[in-house]
Amino acid sequence: MPELTEQEYDALDELYTRSPPAVNPAKSGTGFFTRRTAAAKTAAPEGLSVKAVATRAEIACGTVRERVAAGL
């Protein structure tokens, strides 16, 4: 995306200052970020269990490394 000139920036600033986009509260939940947040909330238990397994594996590997290093 090309950089805006000062004149283009001022024109956009003026446009959105004088006529801000309309927001319809009745349409809550239809936007991209709202859908992504909802999807993340429903997938959270699976994501947490995967993260917990990975964390346990990291802890176990660290313990093994420490014991091997102490034995050498």
Order of alpha helices (4+ residues) and beta strands (2+ residues): alpha-alpha
